Structures are given as C-alpha cells and as structure tokens.
C-alpha cells in the first residue's frame, strides 16, 4: 500500500471512531508501528488529525484540552472542587469496594471518607496516602507513573483492574460532552479509566462546571453512563439531565 493510500485509510478509521491507538492501526493496516507513527506525525503536521500519546484523535472537537501542571490544577476552581468532593464522600457507605481515579477533585474526595469501613483501589500515589490516613484498606495499581498527573497508567494497570468488581467508582475528567462523553487528553490514561469505568456498578464523575461541554482527546465513557457531580449545570447542555447531581 502506498503511503498516501495508507494515510487516507488512517483518516477514514479516525473519522469513524473518533480515536484510535497505534496498535489498532498496526493490526488493521497490517504494517509496522514505526510506519504508523510516521504517518500520524505527518497527518498531525498537515492538520488532518490530532496525534496523542499512543494514537490519534479526530480534529474538529470543541476543545482539545491538555493537562496543565498538577500544582496549577490543584488551585483551579478550588472552592467548587471542595464542595464536589464533600458531596461525593457522603455517597460512600460502610462495606463499599471503591475505585478512586487520579485527579485533583478525587484527591480531595479521598481525604474526606474518614470513619468509613471501605476497601479502595486507586491509580494515584497521593490518593493512596490520603485514603490510608482515613483508615481505608488500600490497593495501588501497578504500571507506568505519568509525571504530569502522577497517575499510574499503561497496559499493566489495565490488566490489574480486570480482576476487580467495584460497588462504586469516583472519576476525574478533563471534559464532559453529551456527544463525545467523558474525555481526557492521554490515551494511556484513558485506557485505565475506561477499564475501571466498566468494572463499577455505580459511576460518579467529579468535575467542576468549567469541564461541562468541553472535549479532550480521548473518550473513556459515554455521557449517560455515570452520575456527573458538579456545582451547577445551569446554562450548559447538561441542564436538567437526569444524571446530573448538583452540589450546594
């Protein structure tokens, strides 16, 4: 297959799926990873798609958000995040087996479940510390540590999750959109979120109101697959939706 033909095939796949991994493209197009990565680099240079870590995403999204530094994210919308975290903590009941996703709001949540007899699994080292301080029994996923978000990601983390069945899961997201769903910029982090999302009986997505209607590079869950905890959905596409839980 000629290079231009192969790149046209890649664009067709990305256009159909929204996001795709290098491994998927390698399998579908029966070519090497190095060739696929070169093609993605060239298509990104042309503006035909958005190259993300481990794959590619379609262009034309409302907002391709990126992960700012952890210290900056901890201060953004702090008051709102505190309220969301406090409300989420009240959803935890004795005997729950919960997943706590990496994120600044979920970290605040982890510090508020004191006095509850729960078992927790997390992919964030800082969250594990907070959960232990509250007296929870804590399991930490194995895998690669991502510097920007301090989240454990990658194939090993996904495999670790496959043995668990959680009563509740508490997730962070960079954007929540009715069409594109729950999104995050990094493919490796999205794969971990998606697997954890699937393994939860109840799913709660903790996002400040600035994330509503925003889209990041990779989808890890549909917009109606979980309860969205936020300060206010007024004036957004989520106003009046059944799966919105507004905090006071």
BALOBA-1460 file (C-alpha; in Angstrom, 3 decimals):
// residues 248
<rec num="1" residu="x" x="0.000" y="0.000" z="0.000"/>
<rec num="2" residu="x" x="1.350" y="3.434" z="-0.939"/>
<rec num="3" residu="x" x="1.894" y="5.984" z="1.834"/>
<rec num="4" residu="x" x="-0.922" y="8.303" z="0.707"/>
<rec num="5" residu="x" x="-3.353" y="5.401" z="0.435"/>
<rec num="6" residu="x" x="-2.402" y="4.234" z="3.914"/>
<rec num="7" residu="x" x="-2.829" y="7.723" z="5.369"/>
<rec num="8" residu="x" x="-6.248" y="8.004" z="3.730"/>
<rec num="9" residu="x" x="-7.181" y="4.716" z="5.396"/>
<rec num="10" residu="x" x="-5.978" y="6.078" z="8.743"/>
<rec num="11" residu="x" x="-8.095" y="9.216" z="8.318"/>
<rec num="12" residu="x" x="-11.143" y="7.101" z="7.480"/>
<rec num="13" residu="x" x="-10.649" y="4.993" z="10.621"/>
<rec num="14" residu="x" x="-10.111" y="8.031" z="12.868"/>
<rec num="15" residu="x" x="-13.095" y="9.776" z="11.307"/>
<rec num="16" residu="x" x="-15.286" y="6.766" z="12.040"/>
<rec num="17" residu="x" x="-14.081" y="6.039" z="15.571"/>
<rec num="18" residu="x" x="-13.035" y="9.461" z="16.866"/>
<rec num="19" residu="x" x="-9.920" y="7.976" z="18.466"/>
<rec num="20" residu="x" x="-7.658" y="5.035" z="17.633"/>
<rec num="21" residu="x" x="-4.477" y="3.508" z="19.054"/>
<rec num="22" residu="x" x="-1.228" y="2.816" z="17.200"/>
<rec num="23" residu="x" x="-1.676" y="-0.889" z="17.957"/>
<rec num="24" residu="x" x="-5.153" y="-0.932" z="16.411"/>
<rec num="25" residu="x" x="-3.896" y="0.788" z="13.252"/>
<rec num="26" residu="x" x="-0.956" y="-1.613" z="13.065"/>
<rec num="27" residu="x" x="-3.329" y="-4.583" z="13.176"/>
<rec num="28" residu="x" x="-5.956" y="-3.179" z="10.799"/>
<rec num="29" residu="x" x="-3.462" y="-1.972" z="8.182"/>
<rec num="30" residu="x" x="-1.013" y="-4.872" z="8.651"/>
<rec num="31" residu="x" x="2.048" y="-2.654" z="8.906"/>
<rec num="32" residu="x" x="4.718" y="-1.753" z="11.468"/>
<rec num="33" residu="x" x="4.303" y="0.573" z="14.445"/>
<rec num="34" residu="x" x="7.153" y="2.762" z="13.211"/>
<rec num="35" residu="x" x="5.363" y="3.273" z="9.882"/>
<rec num="36" residu="x" x="2.085" y="4.130" z="11.612"/>
<rec num="37" residu="x" x="3.809" y="6.590" z="13.931"/>
<rec num="38" residu="x" x="5.465" y="8.345" z="10.962"/>
<rec num="39" residu="x" x="2.099" y="8.559" z="9.201"/>
<rec num="40" residu="x" x="0.433" y="10.013" z="12.302"/>
<rec num="41" residu="x" x="3.203" y="12.575" z="12.653"/>
<rec num="42" residu="x" x="2.745" y="13.648" z="9.036"/>
<rec num="43" residu="x" x="-1.071" y="13.783" z="9.296"/>
<rec num="44" residu="x" x="-0.772" y="15.805" z="12.503"/>
<rec num="45" residu="x" x="1.604" y="18.208" z="10.705"/>
<rec num="46" residu="x" x="-0.983" y="18.649" z="7.932"/>
<rec num="47" residu="x" x="-3.726" y="19.290" z="10.482"/>
<rec num="48" residu="x" x="-5.698" y="16.242" z="9.333"/>
<rec num="49" residu="x" x="-5.846" y="14.659" z="12.802"/>
<rec num="50" residu="x" x="-4.531" y="15.217" z="16.320"/>
<rec num="51" residu="x" x="-1.665" y="12.969" z="17.387"/>
<rec num="52" residu="x" x="-1.954" y="11.967" z="21.052"/>
<rec num="53" residu="x" x="0.205" y="9.743" z="23.211"/>
<rec num="54" residu="x" x="-0.252" y="6.202" z="21.858"/>
<rec num="55" residu="x" x="-2.565" y="7.023" z="18.975"/>
<rec num="56" residu="x" x="-4.628" y="9.722" z="17.289"/>
<rec num="57" residu="x" x="-7.900" y="11.634" z="17.625"/>
<rec num="58" residu="x" x="-10.163" y="13.353" z="15.115"/>
<rec num="59" residu="x" x="-9.948" y="17.110" z="14.630"/>
<rec num="60" residu="x" x="-12.917" y="19.448" z="14.859"/>
<rec num="61" residu="x" x="-13.651" y="18.875" z="18.534"/>
<rec num="62" residu="x" x="-14.944" y="21.807" z="20.577"/>
<rec num="63" residu="x" x="-11.926" y="21.967" z="22.835"/>
<rec num="64" residu="x" x="-8.791" y="19.841" z="22.749"/>
<rec num="65" residu="x" x="-7.794" y="20.384" z="26.357"/>
<rec num="66" residu="x" x="-4.380" y="19.431" z="27.696"/>
<rec num="67" residu="x" x="-3.228" y="18.529" z="31.181"/>
<rec num="68" residu="x" x="-1.792" y="21.611" z="32.917"/>
<rec num="69" residu="x" x="0.696" y="21.064" z="35.719"/>
<rec num="70" residu="x" x="-0.537" y="19.339" z="38.860"/>
<rec num="71" residu="x" x="0.158" y="22.378" z="41.050"/>
<rec num="72" residu="x" x="-1.914" y="24.602" z="38.740"/>
<rec num="73" residu="x" x="-4.805" y="22.130" z="38.557"/>
<rec num="74" residu="x" x="-4.916" y="21.873" z="42.339"/>
<rec num="75" residu="x" x="-5.664" y="25.598" z="42.592"/>
<rec num="76" residu="x" x="-8.120" y="25.930" z="39.693"/>
<rec num="77" residu="x" x="-11.767" y="26.121" z="40.880"/>
<rec num="78" residu="x" x="-10.622" y="25.029" z="44.339"/>
<rec num="79" residu="x" x="-13.763" y="26.064" z="46.226"/>
<rec num="80" residu="x" x="-16.031" y="24.260" z="43.783"/>
<rec num="81" residu="x" x="-13.887" y="21.127" z="43.899"/>
<rec num="82" residu="x" x="-14.045" y="21.119" z="47.702"/>
<rec num="83" residu="x" x="-17.849" y="21.106" z="47.612"/>
<rec num="84" residu="x" x="-17.969" y="18.356" z="44.983"/>
<rec num="85" residu="x" x="-15.526" y="16.209" z="46.952"/>
<rec num="86" residu="x" x="-17.513" y="16.627" z="50.171"/>
<rec num="87" residu="x" x="-20.761" y="15.602" z="48.418"/>
<rec num="88" residu="x" x="-19.096" y="12.601" z="46.793"/>
<rec num="89" residu="x" x="-17.726" y="11.408" z="50.144"/>
<rec num="90" residu="x" x="-21.261" y="11.199" z="51.505"/>
<rec num="91" residu="x" x="-22.057" y="8.624" z="48.809"/>
<rec num="92" residu="x" x="-19.573" y="6.147" z="50.294"/>
<rec num="93" residu="x" x="-21.156" y="3.559" z="52.582"/>
<rec num="94" residu="x" x="-19.636" y="1.038" z="55.017"/>
<rec num="95" residu="x" x="-18.630" y="-2.114" z="53.166"/>
<rec num="96" residu="x" x="-18.154" y="-0.412" z="49.794"/>
<rec num="97" residu="x" x="-15.386" y="-1.585" z="47.481"/>
<rec num="98" residu="x" x="-14.498" y="1.568" z="45.540"/>
<rec num="99" residu="x" x="-12.215" y="2.724" z="42.753"/>
<rec num="100" residu="x" x="-10.686" y="6.193" z="43.126"/>
<rec num="101" residu="x" x="-9.357" y="7.631" z="39.877"/>
<rec num="102" residu="x" x="-6.440" y="10.060" z="39.664"/>
<rec num="103" residu="x" x="-7.340" y="13.767" z="39.669"/>
<rec num="104" residu="x" x="-7.350" y="16.848" z="41.864"/>
<rec num="105" residu="x" x="-11.036" y="16.633" z="42.819"/>
<rec num="106" residu="x" x="-10.806" y="12.891" z="43.515"/>
<rec num="107" residu="x" x="-7.766" y="13.589" z="45.711"/>
<rec num="108" residu="x" x="-9.876" y="15.972" z="47.803"/>
<rec num="109" residu="x" x="-12.558" y="13.266" z="47.907"/>
<rec num="110" residu="x" x="-10.003" y="10.714" z="49.141"/>
<rec num="111" residu="x" x="-9.299" y="12.906" z="52.170"/>
<rec num="112" residu="x" x="-12.974" y="13.043" z="53.170"/>
<rec num="113" residu="x" x="-14.082" y="9.437" z="53.603"/>
<rec num="114" residu="x" x="-12.865" y="9.253" z="57.210"/>
<rec num="115" residu="x" x="-14.579" y="6.804" z="59.511"/>
<rec num="116" residu="x" x="-15.960" y="4.591" z="56.749"/>
<rec num="117" residu="x" x="-15.202" y="0.865" z="56.585"/>
<rec num="118" residu="x" x="-14.238" y="0.654" z="52.903"/>
<rec num="119" residu="x" x="-11.708" y="-1.030" z="50.622"/>
<rec num="120" residu="x" x="-10.207" y="1.203" z="47.931"/>
<rec num="121" residu="x" x="-8.268" y="0.669" z="44.714"/>
<rec num="122" residu="x" x="-6.561" y="3.673" z="43.096"/>
<rec num="123" residu="x" x="-4.055" y="4.518" z="40.375"/>
<rec num="124" residu="x" x="-2.725" y="7.612" z="42.174"/>
<rec num="125" residu="x" x="0.020" y="7.507" z="44.802"/>
<rec num="126" residu="x" x="-1.127" y="10.707" z="46.542"/>
<rec num="127" residu="x" x="-4.686" y="9.358" z="46.735"/>
<rec num="128" residu="x" x="-3.434" y="6.111" z="48.272"/>
<rec num="129" residu="x" x="-1.742" y="8.104" z="51.038"/>
<rec num="130" residu="x" x="-4.887" y="10.122" z="51.728"/>
<rec num="131" residu="x" x="-7.083" y="7.017" z="51.782"/>
<rec num="132" residu="x" x="-4.739" y="5.278" z="54.237"/>
<rec num="133" residu="x" x="-4.892" y="8.301" z="56.535"/>
<rec num="134" residu="x" x="-8.676" y="7.865" z="56.625"/>
<rec num="135" residu="x" x="-8.311" y="4.251" z="57.727"/>
<rec num="136" residu="x" x="-9.269" y="2.609" z="54.448"/>
<rec num="137" residu="x" x="-7.697" y="-0.599" z="53.204"/>
<rec num="138" residu="x" x="-5.897" y="0.451" z="50.004"/>
<rec num="139" residu="x" x="-4.658" y="-1.323" z="46.876"/>
<rec num="140" residu="x" x="-2.466" y="0.578" z="44.398"/>
<rec num="141" residu="x" x="-2.383" y="-0.412" z="40.716"/>
<rec num="142" residu="x" x="0.946" y="-1.284" z="39.117"/>
<rec num="143" residu="x" x="2.237" y="0.271" z="35.895"/>
<rec num="144" residu="x" x="3.927" y="3.380" z="34.490"/>
<rec num="145" residu="x" x="3.826" y="6.585" z="36.540"/>
<rec num="146" residu="x" x="2.745" y="9.564" z="34.418"/>
<rec num="147" residu="x" x="4.655" y="12.675" z="35.505"/>
<rec num="148" residu="x" x="2.066" y="15.390" z="34.767"/>
<rec num="149" residu="x" x="-0.899" y="13.853" z="36.588"/>
<rec num="150" residu="x" x="1.031" y="11.451" z="38.866"/>
<rec num="151" residu="x" x="-1.315" y="8.691" z="37.695"/>
<rec num="152" residu="x" x="-0.312" y="5.066" z="37.142"/>
<rec num="153" residu="x" x="-1.152" y="4.172" z="33.536"/>
<rec num="154" residu="x" x="-0.442" y="1.622" z="30.826"/>
<rec num="155" residu="x" x="-1.205" y="-1.994" z="29.959"/>
<rec num="156" residu="x" x="-0.108" y="-3.358" z="33.341"/>
<rec num="157" residu="x" x="-2.552" y="-1.093" z="35.169"/>
<rec num="158" residu="x" x="-5.374" y="-2.174" z="32.831"/>
<rec num="159" residu="x" x="-4.578" y="-5.842" z="33.487"/>
<rec num="160" residu="x" x="-4.593" y="-5.230" z="37.249"/>
<rec num="161" residu="x" x="-8.121" y="-3.848" z="37.018"/>
<rec num="162" residu="x" x="-9.573" y="-6.890" z="35.252"/>
<rec num="163" residu="x" x="-9.847" y="-8.919" z="38.460"/>
<rec num="164" residu="x" x="-11.928" y="-6.308" z="40.314"/>
<rec num="165" residu="x" x="-15.669" y="-5.615" z="40.537"/>
<rec num="166" residu="x" x="-16.331" y="-2.318" z="42.333"/>
<rec num="167" residu="x" x="-19.529" y="-1.215" z="44.058"/>
<rec num="168" residu="x" x="-18.717" y="2.424" z="43.242"/>
<rec num="169" residu="x" x="-16.154" y="4.365" z="41.243"/>
<rec num="170" residu="x" x="-15.176" y="8.039" z="41.510"/>
<rec num="171" residu="x" x="-13.554" y="9.531" z="38.409"/>
<rec num="172" residu="x" x="-11.967" y="12.730" z="37.181"/>
<rec num="173" residu="x" x="-12.237" y="14.055" z="33.606"/>
<rec num="174" residu="x" x="-10.863" y="16.924" z="31.522"/>
<rec num="175" residu="x" x="-14.115" y="17.333" z="29.656"/>
<rec num="176" residu="x" x="-17.699" y="16.027" z="29.589"/>
<rec num="177" residu="x" x="-19.736" y="16.397" z="26.414"/>
<rec num="178" residu="x" x="-23.136" y="14.881" z="25.567"/>
<rec num="179" residu="x" x="-21.914" y="13.617" z="22.198"/>
<rec num="180" residu="x" x="-18.263" y="12.745" z="22.925"/>
<rec num="181" residu="x" x="-18.743" y="11.655" z="26.534"/>
<rec num="182" residu="x" x="-16.131" y="11.655" z="29.311"/>
<rec num="183" residu="x" x="-12.735" y="12.621" z="27.926"/>
<rec num="184" residu="x" x="-9.071" y="13.000" z="28.879"/>
<rec num="185" residu="x" x="-6.011" y="14.059" z="26.828"/>
<rec num="186" residu="x" x="-3.803" y="10.979" z="27.239"/>
<rec num="187" residu="x" x="-4.629" y="7.650" z="25.593"/>
<rec num="188" residu="x" x="-2.794" y="5.507" z="28.149"/>
<rec num="189" residu="x" x="-4.656" y="7.205" z="30.995"/>
<rec num="190" residu="x" x="-7.957" y="6.889" z="29.118"/>
<rec num="191" residu="x" x="-7.493" y="3.124" z="28.754"/>
<rec num="192" residu="x" x="-7.121" y="2.756" z="32.532"/>
<rec num="193" residu="x" x="-10.142" y="4.983" z="33.170"/>
<rec num="194" residu="x" x="-12.233" y="3.046" z="30.645"/>
<rec num="195" residu="x" x="-11.437" y="-0.343" z="32.189"/>
<rec num="196" residu="x" x="-12.154" y="0.926" z="35.708"/>
<rec num="197" residu="x" x="-15.350" y="2.579" z="34.443"/>
<rec num="198" residu="x" x="-16.591" y="-0.736" z="33.054"/>
<rec num="199" residu="x" x="-15.934" y="-2.528" z="36.318"/>
<rec num="200" residu="x" x="-18.027" y="-0.237" z="38.548"/>
<rec num="201" residu="x" x="-21.666" y="-0.879" z="39.461"/>
<rec num="202" residu="x" x="-22.156" y="2.848" z="40.196"/>
<rec num="203" residu="x" x="-20.031" y="5.514" z="38.462"/>
<rec num="204" residu="x" x="-19.569" y="9.087" z="39.637"/>
<rec num="205" residu="x" x="-17.657" y="11.678" z="37.598"/>
<rec num="206" residu="x" x="-16.414" y="14.593" z="39.705"/>
<rec num="207" residu="x" x="-15.963" y="17.713" z="37.552"/>
<rec num="208" residu="x" x="-16.127" y="21.443" z="38.172"/>
<rec num="209" residu="x" x="-18.592" y="23.307" z="35.937"/>
<rec num="210" residu="x" x="-15.840" y="24.565" z="33.603"/>
<rec num="211" residu="x" x="-15.471" y="20.992" z="32.284"/>
<rec num="212" residu="x" x="-19.100" y="20.712" z="31.102"/>
<rec num="213" residu="x" x="-19.384" y="20.923" z="27.319"/>
<rec num="214" residu="x" x="-15.612" y="20.553" z="26.909"/>
<rec num="215" residu="x" x="-13.911" y="17.816" z="24.882"/>
<rec num="216" residu="x" x="-10.447" y="16.390" z="25.308"/>
<rec num="217" residu="x" x="-8.571" y="13.967" z="23.063"/>
<rec num="218" residu="x" x="-9.779" y="10.521" z="24.155"/>
<rec num="219" residu="x" x="-13.181" y="9.238" z="25.330"/>
<rec num="220" residu="x" x="-13.268" y="6.782" z="28.238"/>
<rec num="221" residu="x" x="-17.019" y="6.655" z="28.889"/>
<rec num="222" residu="x" x="-20.351" y="7.824" z="27.482"/>
<rec num="223" residu="x" x="-22.008" y="10.904" z="28.974"/>
<rec num="224" residu="x" x="-25.033" y="8.964" z="30.250"/>
<rec num="225" residu="x" x="-23.082" y="6.063" z="31.769"/>
<rec num="226" residu="x" x="-22.391" y="7.773" z="35.078"/>
<rec num="227" residu="x" x="-23.640" y="10.372" z="37.525"/>
<rec num="228" residu="x" x="-21.953" y="13.749" z="36.971"/>
<rec num="229" residu="x" x="-21.235" y="15.633" z="40.213"/>
<rec num="230" residu="x" x="-20.730" y="19.342" z="39.592"/>
<rec num="231" residu="x" x="-21.518" y="22.684" z="41.206"/>
<rec num="232" residu="x" x="-24.011" y="23.818" z="38.584"/>
<rec num="233" residu="x" x="-25.131" y="22.724" z="35.134"/>
<rec num="234" residu="x" x="-27.194" y="25.866" z="34.533"/>
<rec num="235" residu="x" x="-26.764" y="27.268" z="31.041"/>
<rec num="236" residu="x" x="-24.997" y="24.138" z="29.747"/>
<rec num="237" residu="x" x="-26.122" y="21.250" z="27.573"/>
<rec num="238" residu="x" x="-26.463" y="19.174" z="30.755"/>
<rec num="239" residu="x" x="-29.024" y="21.417" z="32.447"/>
<rec num="240" residu="x" x="-31.998" y="19.327" z="33.542"/>
<rec num="241" residu="x" x="-30.387" y="15.975" z="32.701"/>
<rec num="242" residu="x" x="-31.267" y="13.086" z="34.987"/>
<rec num="243" residu="x" x="-27.661" y="12.054" z="35.562"/>
<rec num="244" residu="x" x="-26.552" y="15.456" z="36.873"/>
<rec num="245" residu="x" x="-26.049" y="15.808" z="40.637"/>
<rec num="246" residu="x" x="-25.524" y="19.462" z="41.572"/>
<rec num="247" residu="x" x="-23.839" y="20.295" z="44.867"/>
<rec num="248" residu="x" x="-24.588" y="23.265" z="47.117"/>
